[in-house]
């Protein structure tokens, strides 16, 4: 996303001034963006603590992308 944003190929679609864009500022500094889902909950924090202690593997849980593709497939299979 950063490469695309910084390349300018999307300029015609900008809806705000770049000086007001947190995304552009993050891209300029190459800051990591973390988008937690359930992981940012009490249960997620507990699970993460077990991963940090080496008692569980992070791969025990599906990723958000795995969940979204499951949902898309389920919806396709179960809709008319």
N, CA, C and O of each residue as an XYZ file, in Angstrom:
320
protein
N       0.829     -1.197      0.000
C       0.000      0.000      0.000
C       0.868      1.253      0.000
O       0.587      2.219     -0.711
N       1.938      1.223      0.817
C       2.813      2.397      0.896
C       3.421      2.712     -0.457
O       3.429      3.871     -0.873
N       3.933      1.701     -1.156
C       4.563      1.927     -2.461
C       3.567      2.552     -3.429
O       3.900      3.480     -4.165
N       2.353      2.039     -3.421
C       1.334      2.560     -4.320
C       0.988      4.011     -3.952
O       0.883      4.869     -4.829
N       0.816      4.272     -2.670
C       0.476      5.617     -2.223
C       1.590      6.611     -2.561
O       1.330      7.697     -3.079
N       2.820      6.229     -2.265
C       3.952      7.130     -2.499
C       4.278      7.307     -3.977
O       4.917      8.290     -4.354
N       3.849      6.370     -4.817
C       4.131      6.472     -6.256
C       3.320      7.571     -6.934
O       3.705      8.068     -7.992
N       2.197      7.949     -6.325
C       1.356      8.993     -6.907
C       0.306      8.493     -7.875
O      -0.456      9.298     -8.411
N       0.234      7.182     -8.124
C      -0.733      6.664     -9.091
C      -2.188      6.878     -8.670
O      -3.095      6.790     -9.497
N      -2.405      7.158     -7.395
C      -3.774      7.348     -6.903
C      -4.160      8.821     -6.745
O      -5.264      9.126     -6.293
N      -3.264      9.726     -7.111
C      -3.496     11.154     -6.850
C      -4.848     11.657     -7.335
O      -5.480     12.465     -6.655
N      -5.300     11.204     -8.481
C      -6.573     11.706     -9.013
C      -7.759     11.315     -8.125
O      -8.843     11.884     -8.251
N      -7.556     10.353     -7.235
C      -8.639      9.880     -6.368
C      -8.580     10.446     -4.949
O      -9.471     10.184     -4.142
N      -7.545     11.215     -4.643
C      -7.414     11.760     -3.291
C      -8.615     12.642     -2.969
O      -9.049     13.448     -3.792
N      -9.138     12.477     -1.771
C     -10.275     13.270     -1.326
C      -9.884     14.280     -0.264
O     -10.697     15.116      0.130
N      -8.630     14.210      0.208
C      -8.131     15.161      1.200
C      -6.735     15.607      0.802
O      -6.078     14.973     -0.023
N      -6.297     16.688      1.390
C      -4.937     17.172      1.183
C      -3.979     16.180      1.861
O      -4.242     15.713      2.969
N      -2.871     15.867      1.184
C      -1.918     14.900      1.738
C      -1.387     15.308      3.106
O      -1.048     14.440      3.911
N      -1.304     16.597      3.389
C      -0.811     17.041      4.700
C      -1.760     16.626      5.831
O      -1.371     16.646      6.999
N      -2.989     16.255      5.498
C      -3.969     15.828      6.496
C      -4.157     14.315      6.532
O      -5.046     13.816      7.222
N      -3.326     13.583      5.793
C      -3.483     12.129      5.698
C      -2.536     11.399      6.635
O      -1.318     11.473      6.476
N      -3.095     10.693      7.615
C      -2.253      9.908      8.518
C      -1.595      8.758      7.762
O      -0.473      8.360      8.075
N      -2.300      8.231      6.766
C      -1.748      7.120      5.993
C      -0.517      7.567      5.198
O       0.481      6.851      5.135
N      -0.596      8.745      4.598
C       0.546      9.255      3.833
C       1.716      9.560      4.765
O       2.866      9.274      4.430
N       1.434     10.133      5.923
C       2.493     10.428      6.896
C       3.164      9.130      7.351
O       4.386      9.080      7.493
N       2.379      8.091      7.577
C       2.938      6.798      7.975
C       3.778      6.203      6.846
O       4.823      5.600      7.090
N       3.314      6.377      5.615
C       4.064      5.866      4.458
C       5.405      6.584      4.325
O       6.427      5.955      4.050
N       5.395      7.894      4.521
C       6.640      8.659      4.424
C       7.676      8.173      5.435
O       8.872      8.169      5.148
N       7.221      7.767      6.609
C       8.123      7.309      7.684
C       8.309      5.791      7.664
O       9.087      5.241      8.444
N       7.582      5.121      6.760
C       7.612      3.664      6.667
C       7.287      3.001      8.011
O       7.950      2.051      8.427
N       6.255      3.523      8.676
C       5.827      2.989      9.965
C       4.985      1.733      9.773
O       4.206      1.655      8.823
N       5.127      0.762     10.647
C       4.272     -0.424     10.535
C       2.838     -0.084     10.923
O       2.597      0.715     11.828
N       1.906     -0.695     10.233
C       0.496     -0.539     10.577
C       0.006     -1.889     11.076
O       0.129     -2.898     10.381
N      -0.543     -1.906     12.266
C      -1.056     -3.134     12.863
C      -2.566     -3.001     12.956
O      -3.081     -2.039     13.526
N      -3.267     -3.966     12.397
C      -4.726     -3.936     12.369
C      -5.274     -5.167     13.084
O      -5.706     -6.123     12.439
N      -5.258     -5.144     14.402
C      -5.737     -6.324     15.121
C      -7.252     -6.466     15.046
O      -7.981     -5.490     14.869
N      -7.685     -7.661     15.180
C      -9.111     -7.938     15.275
C      -9.369     -8.446     16.675
O      -9.234     -7.705     17.648
N      -9.739     -9.709     16.779
C     -10.004    -10.297     18.097
C      -8.754    -10.285     18.958
O      -8.833    -10.357     20.185
N      -7.579    -10.191     18.298
C      -6.324    -10.223     19.048
C      -6.218     -9.079     20.052
O      -5.485     -9.172     21.037
N      -6.948     -8.009     19.797
C      -6.909     -6.840     20.674
C      -8.026     -6.901     21.716
O      -8.532     -5.871     22.162
N      -8.399     -8.120     22.093
C      -9.414     -8.318     23.123
C      -8.740     -8.994     24.325
O      -7.573     -9.380     24.252
N      -9.465     -9.130     25.405
C      -8.909     -9.810     26.581
C      -8.484    -11.235     26.222
O      -7.383    -11.662     26.570
N      -9.352    -11.966     25.530
C      -9.020    -13.338     25.148
C      -7.804    -13.355     24.221
O      -6.940    -14.224     24.346
N      -7.735    -12.403     23.298
C      -6.592    -12.325     22.400
C      -5.299    -12.034     23.148
O      -4.252    -12.595     22.827
N      -5.371    -11.165     24.138
C      -4.184    -10.856     24.937
C      -3.727    -12.072     25.732
O      -2.527    -12.317     25.859
N      -4.670    -12.830     26.264
C      -4.326    -14.051     26.987
C      -3.667    -15.044     26.038
O      -2.642    -15.641     26.366
N      -4.263    -15.219     24.854
C      -3.692    -16.129     23.860
C      -2.275    -15.689     23.484
O      -1.366    -16.516     23.423
N      -2.085    -14.385     23.233
C      -0.762    -13.864     22.883
C       0.257    -14.132     23.985
O       1.419    -14.420     23.700
N      -0.174    -14.039     25.246
C       0.762    -14.290     26.347
C       1.248    -15.739     26.323
O       2.414    -16.004     26.619
N       0.366    -16.681     25.974
C       0.768    -18.082     25.885
C       1.724    -18.301     24.709
O       2.640    -19.118     24.791
N       1.502    -17.561     23.610
C       2.419    -17.647     22.463
C       3.786    -17.098     22.864
O       4.814    -17.699     22.553
N       3.798    -15.953     23.556
C       5.066    -15.357     23.992
C       5.835    -16.279     24.936
O       7.065    -16.317     24.907
N       5.108    -17.020     25.771
C       5.758    -17.943     26.709
C       6.158    -19.249     26.031
O       6.817    -20.089     26.643
N       5.769    -19.423     24.784
C       6.119    -20.636     24.054
C       5.215    -21.819     24.345
O       5.527    -22.950     23.972
N       4.086    -21.563     25.016
C       3.176    -22.651     25.374
C       2.180    -22.969     24.264
O       1.620    -24.065     24.224
N       1.962    -22.026     23.373
C       1.108    -22.227     22.197
C       1.815    -21.632     20.989
O       2.723    -20.812     21.125
N       1.387    -22.056     19.811
C       1.904    -21.467     18.574
C       0.857    -20.513     18.016
O      -0.343    -20.773     18.109
N       1.315    -19.414     17.438
C       0.386    -18.441     16.854
C      -0.469    -19.094     15.774
O      -1.619    -18.706     15.569
N       0.087    -20.078     15.088
C      -0.642    -20.744     14.004
C      -1.806    -21.595     14.511
O      -2.554    -22.159     13.712
N      -1.965    -21.691     15.839
C      -3.103    -22.398     16.409
C      -4.406    -21.754     15.941
O      -5.405    -22.439     15.727
N      -4.385    -20.439     15.785
C      -5.567    -19.683     15.346
C      -5.418    -19.302     13.886
O      -4.311    -19.040     13.415
N      -6.527    -19.272     13.172
C      -6.507    -18.806     11.787
C      -6.250    -17.305     11.758
O      -6.556    -16.592     12.714
N      -5.686    -16.836     10.655
C      -5.481    -15.399     10.472
C      -6.799    -14.736     10.054
O      -7.753    -15.418      9.679
N      -6.840    -13.432     10.122
C      -8.029    -12.694      9.688
C      -8.357    -12.948      8.227
O      -9.529    -13.031      7.858
N      -7.321    -13.075      7.383
C      -7.546    -13.354      5.963
C      -8.151    -14.745      5.793
O      -9.044    -14.947      4.970
N      -7.657    -15.699      6.577
C      -8.247    -17.043      6.508
C      -9.719    -17.011      6.901
O     -10.548    -17.668      6.272
N     -10.043    -16.248      7.938
C     -11.441    -16.135      8.356
C     -12.289    -15.454      7.292
O     -13.418    -15.876      7.039
N     -11.765    -14.412      6.668
C     -12.543    -13.694      5.654
C     -12.769    -14.545      4.409
O     -13.853    -14.506      3.826
N     -11.755    -15.319      3.991
C     -11.954    -16.183      2.825
C     -12.921    -17.312      3.159
O     -13.715    -17.718      2.312
N     -12.859    -17.826      4.400
C     -13.841    -18.825      4.838
C     -15.249    -18.243      4.740
O     -16.161    -18.884      4.217
N     -15.416    -17.007      5.256
C     -16.733    -16.362      5.238
C     -17.222    -16.147      3.810
O     -18.390    -16.396      3.511
N     -16.342    -15.690      2.929
C     -16.734    -15.464      1.531
C     -17.167    -16.775      0.879
O     -18.177    -16.816      0.178
N     -16.409    -17.840      1.109
C     -16.774    -19.145      0.548
C     -18.076    -19.661      1.145
O     -18.927    -20.177      0.421
N     -18.237    -19.527      2.456
C     -19.467    -19.966      3.122
C     -20.670    -19.215      2.554
O     -21.705    -19.808      2.253
N     -20.512    -17.893      2.413
C     -21.616    -17.073      1.906
C     -21.984    -17.489      0.478
O     -23.163    -17.615      0.149
N     -20.978    -17.700     -0.358
C     -21.217    -18.125     -1.740
C     -21.932    -19.479     -1.785
O     -22.862    -19.678     -2.566
N     -21.482    -20.399     -0.936
C     -22.083    -21.725     -0.899
C     -23.491    -21.732     -0.324
O     -24.273    -22.631     -0.636
N     -23.834    -20.754      0.507
C     -25.117    -20.769      1.201
C     -26.088    -19.686      0.755
O     -27.136    -19.511      1.377
N     -25.770    -18.965     -0.293
C     -26.702    -17.943     -0.792
C     -27.302    -18.401     -2.112
O     -26.756    -19.250     -2.817
N     -28.427    -17.814     -2.411
C     -29.109    -18.203     -3.657
C     -28.718    -17.289     -4.784
O     -29.190    -17.458     -5.908
